[in-house]
Amino acid sequence: MTELNPGDEIAHCVRTDRLHQLFVQSAPAVLGSFLAAAMLCWLGWERFDQQKVAVWMTVLSLSTALRTAMFIAYLRAPASQRTAERWEWRYWATLALSAAVWGLGALAVMPADDLLGQALIMLFAVGMSVSAVSCYSSYRNMTLVSIALVLLPCTGWLLLQPSALQQGIALAVLVFASFVVNATNSLSSALVTAWRLRHEMERAHRLAIVASCTDELTGLNNRRAFFDCALAQHALCQEAQTYVAVLMLDVDHFKQINDTAGHATGDQVLQRIGAAISASLRADDIAGRLGGEEFAILLPDTPLATASEIAERLRTLIAKLSVNSEHAVTASIGLAFAKAPASELDTLLSSADKAMYRSKASGRNRVTVVDHRHATA
């Protein structure tokens, strides 16, 4: 899926929530609408045209089977494929078919000269419209379409009859339907607003967590986040009994850059170094700015040769940065390497720090390696 901006991301999440609730809430309606029609036909068996009843129930059985198959397909689909784009139109199609079969079937069995039978049919139709509100509440238009398809055929027929009582029943149903429509609008709007607020709060919480763990200037982990992540990664290396390497990096003559070129330029240098470090990282590597111009990197499950290559590549990338013609940017790097089960993170960081100062004492812009398998810094 392509990356979404915050507004689109929240809208996508809300649409997914609506779809999920639609399938969860309306599952009983698939069988319920069929059972309601079956009960109506049973109660009015002596009053309705039995041949029409048989045809209605047969067609309704087929539409119910189709909706059931769609529900089963949705439940069996992987979560990644339960998207609104894939399932909304299928739901719309099966719902419209089922509601139309119900409404037109009720009209077909409507007895022309039996007021009690007509009232019985309208009672069940109104009940179906009420159930639509609870089943499709997150989809306003879906609720309104299903109500219209179930109610309007019989209601329209009653309005055209000469009896004032029949017309009165139809008008009463229409008045009731108008209240249902208003309730549907309010409920659908409230649900969408609630989902949107929840996702906005979740996104704000995620951003707050990221901000609390991120160095604002470089985008790397801050000191606390680096140690938290590095300790966890180092523990995994100890458990797997693999090698681990730690780099300590300090920008050479950084105070001079700040004093002569200005702090804004110094910040720009740190930002570029942060970008260079990020470009050098692999998926499991942990990097952070410990403070000022000092950075640390943990390389898990990494042989010494690979760790040295990463350190040299990083040193070379930084050496290509420049403030201006008067100020070259270089960094001194210390590398401490050990077998994880025989090491502690604090010890490796301390050794890498001492090795970094050896790099500075030896002329800067170089990498000094300490191999804890053979020596102690």
N, C-alpha and C positions, 0 to 999 in steps of 0.2 A: 504494500500500500504506500502511496506517495505521502511525503511528510505534509502535515496539515498545519495551518497557522492556528493559534489558540482558539479563535472563534469557530473555525471549521472543525477542529478537533472536538470541542465540546458539543457542537451540533451533531457530529457523527456519533458520539457516545450517547447522547439523548435519543437519537433515532434507534440505536441498538437496544437501549433500555425499553423503548416503546415496543419494539418487535418482540423482545423476550417476554414482557408482561402480556402482550397480546396472545401469544401461544399458551402461556401458563394459565391465564384467566379464562380463556375461551375454550379450553380443552373440554370441559363438561358440556359446553353448548353443542358440540358436534352430535353427541348422542341425545342431549336434552331436547333439541328441536325435533328430532325424529320421534322421541317418546311423547312429546306434547301433541304432535299430529296424530300419533297412534291412539292416545287417550281421547282426543277430540272425536276421532272416528268411532271409537268404542262407545262413547257416551251418546253420539248421534247416529248410531248405526241404523236405527229404525226410521230416522228422519231424513237421512242423506241418500243420494243415489249411490247404491252400493258398487255399481260398476265404475263410477267415477272415483269412488273411494279407493278401489283396488288399483286403478291407474295412478292416482295421486301417490299412494304409499309405495308403489313400485318405483316411480320416478324419484321420489324422495329418498328411497333406499339407495339408489344409484348415486345421487348427489352426496349423501352421507358417507358412502363408501369412498368416494373421491376425496372428500375432506379428510377422512380418517387416514387415507394413504398419504396425503400431504403432511399431516401431523407426524406420522411415523417417519417419513423421509426427513423432516426437520429434526426430530430427536436423534436420528441416526447420523446426521451430518456432523462433521467435525466442528468444533466451536468457531474455528476461523472461517468457516463457510456459512455460518448463520448470520448473514448480513442482510440489511434491509433491502439492498439492491437485488439480492437474489430471491428473497422470500415475500416481500410485500405484495408484489404483483400477483403471485400465486395465491396468496391469501385473499386478495381482493376478488380474483376470478372465482374461486370456490365459494366464497361468502355470497357474492352477488348471485351465483347460480342457485345456491341453497335457499337464500331468502326469496328469490323470484319463484322458485318451485313451491315454497311454502305459501306465499301470498296468492299466487295464481291458482294453486290447488285448493286453497280455502275458498276462493271465489267460485271455482268449478263445482264444489260440493254444496255451495250455499243454496238452501231450499228457497224457492221463489215465494212460497205461500205459507211459510212456517216461521213466525216471529221468534218463537223460543229457540228454534234451531239457528236462526240468524244471530240472536243475542249470544248464544253459546259460542259460535264461531268468533264473534267480535271479542268476547271475553278472553279466549285463548290468544287471539291476535294481539290484544293489548298486553297480555302477559309476556308474549314473545318480545314485544317492543321494550318492556321494562328490563327483561333479561339482557337485551342488547346493550343497555347502558352499562351494566356491570361487566359484561364480557369484552366490550370494545372501547372502554372508557378512555384509553390513551389515544384513540384515533377518532377524532370528532366526526370527520366525513364518513368514515366507515360505519359509525353508529347511526348516523342520519340516513345513509343509503339503505342499511339493513332494515331500519324502522319503516322507511318509505315503501320498500318492496313488500314488506309483510302487511302493512296496514292499508296502504292506499287502494289496492284493487277492491277489497270488500267495502271500504269506506266510500269510495267513489260510486260503487254500485248502489249502496244504501241511499246516498244523496239523490240519486236519480229516481228513487221509488216515490210513488204518490203519497204514501202514508207519512203523516207528520211525525209519528212515533219513530219510524225508520230514519227519517231525516234527522230527528233529534238525537238518535243514537250515534249517527255519523258525525254530527256536529260536536257531541260530547267527546267522541274519540279524538277529533281534531284538536279540541281545546286541551285535552289531556296530552296529546302529542306535542303541542306547543310548549307545555311546561317541561316535558321530557327533553325537548330540544335545548331549552335554556339551561337545564341542569347539565346536559351533556357538554355544552360550551364551557360552562364554569369548571366542571370536573376535568375536562381535557386540558384546559389552560393551566389549572392548578398542578396537575401532574407534570406537565412539561416544565413549568417553572421550578417545581421541586427538584426534578432531575437536573436541570441546568444549574441550580444553586449548589447541589451536591457535587457535581463535577467541577464547578468553579472553585469550591472550597478544597476539593482534593487536589486540584492543580496548584492552588496557592500554597497548600501544605507541602507538595512536592518541591515547588520552587524555593520555599523557605528552608527545607532540608538541604537542597543543593547549595543555596547561598551560605548556609552555616558551615558547609564542608569545603567551600571553594575559595581559593585566593582570588580576590576580585581583580587584581591587576593582571595576573598571568593565566587565569582559568584552570590552574592546576589545583590539586588538593592543598588545603591549608595545613598548618603544622599538626593540628589535632587529627584531622581526617587522614593525613599520611600515616601517622603512627597507628591509628585504629586499623586501617586497611593493611598496612605492612605487617603488623603483628598477626592478623588473621591469615595473610598469605604465607608468612614465614612458618606458622603452625602447620599449614597444609604441606609445606615442603618437608618439615620435620616428620610428619606422619607418613609421607610418601618416601622418605629417606633419599631425597634428591639434593642436588647442589643448589646453592643460592649465592647471589652476588649483590653487593650494595655499592652504589656510587654516591659520593659526596662531591658537589660541584660548587665552586665559588668564582664569581666574576673577578677578573684581575683588574686592579686599579679602579675599582668602581667609584670610590670616594672622589678620585680625581675627575672622573667623568661628571659626577654630580656637581663638583665645585666649579668646574670650568665651562661645562656645556649646559648646566642647569638640571634641576630635578625632573623637569618634564622630559628631557632627553634621557635621563637615567631611567625613568619609568618606561620609556619606549624601548630601551635596551632590554629591560627585564621582560617586557611583553614579547619581544622577538625571541629571547632565549626560552621563554615558556612555550612559544610556538615550535621552536626547534626541538625541545624535549618531547613535546606531544607527538611530533612527526617521527620521532625515533622509537616511540614505545610500541610494544606488542600488546596483544589483548590482555594478558595477565600481569603486565608490568605495573608497578605502582610508583607514581612520581608526585612530589610535593615541594612547595616552597616553604622552607623552614623559618625563614625570616630574612629581611634585608636582601642581599644578593646571594644567599646560600640555598642550594637545592639538594634534594636527596631522591634517589631512585632505587627501588628494589626490583631485582631481576630474578624471578623464581624459576626453578628447574632449568638453569642455564649453565652450560659448560663454561670454563674459564676462557677458552678461545672466543666463544660467542660474546661473552660479557666484555672482553677486551675490544672486540670489533665494534660493539655498540658504543663503548666509551670513546674510542677513537673517532668514530663517525660523528658523534655528538660534538666532540672537541673541534672537528673540522667544520661542521655546520656553524658553530658559534664564531669561529675565526673568520668566516666569510661575512659576518655581520659588521657593520661599521656605522659609527655615529657621524663622523665627517672625516675629512682628510687628516685631521690632527689626532683623532682618537680611534684607534683600532680596538675592537672588542675581542677579548680572549677569555678563556676560563681554565682554571686549574682543577683537575679531577683526581680524586682518590678512589680506588676500587678495592674492596675487600671481598674475598672469595672463600667459601667454606662448604663443607658437607653439612646440610641443614641440621641433622640430628646432633651434630657435635658443636653447634653454635647457638648463640643467643643474639637477638636482633640488636640489643644495646651494644654488645661487644663488636659486632660487625660495623655498626654506625661509628663507633669510636675509632676503630681501626681505619675505616675509610676516611674519617675526618683527619687523622694523623697523616695518612698517605696523601691527602689533598694538600696539607701544609708542606709536605716534602716536595710536592710538585711546584709549589710557590717558591720554596727555597732553592730549587734546582733551575729556576729561570722562568717559571710560569708557562701557561699554554701547553701543558703536557699531562699525561696520565701516569700515575704511579700505582702499581698493583701490589697488594698484600695477599698472599695465598696462605690461608690459615691451615691448610693441610700440612704445610712444611714449616711455617714460621708464624710468629706472633708479632703484630705491629707494636 
